[in-house]
Amino acid sequence: METGSFAGYLGWMDRAELAEVLRVRPEVRIAPVPDGPEALAERLSGRGSLAAIRLVSRDAVAAGQAAAALGSGATVDSVAELTGGDRR
């Protein structure tokens, strides 16, 4: 996923959704605080974020990769089909 599209996605989030992102990822709030969607996307995608991958299951990573590959056409069914999983 390119940073521009991620920044665009973050830019469309409402205050409650952004608050949840910041609650789950408190490390992105350190100084200097990101001053917009582009800076937040960069912070969320930075090297330090790779440590969070250790907390994610292999299946969740595969589903994320499938969704990224499918782009805007990603659905639960298409991700399940691509990964060989089921809808549950």
Residue, then its C-alpha position, 0 to 999 in steps of 0.5 A: m500500500e502506498t503512503g498516499s493512499f493510506a494518508g487518504y484513508l486516514g484523512w476520511m476517518d472521523r474523530a472517533e475512528l482516529a481516536e481509536v487508532l491513537r488509542v491502539r497505537p499510542e507510540v505515534r503520539i510522541a513528539p513531534v506529533p503528526d500534523g496531518p494525515e500524511a505525517l500520521a500515515e508515515r508514522l504508522s508505516g515507519r520502521g517502529s511499526l514493524a514491531a507490531i507485526r510480532l503481535v499479529s497472527r500469520d493468518a491475519v498477516a496473510a489476510g492483510q496481504a490479500a486485501a492489499a493485493l486486491g485493493s478496492g475490490a477486496t471483500v471478505d469472500s475475495v480475501a477468503e478465496l485468495t488465501g484458501g480460508d473461509r469466511r469465519 
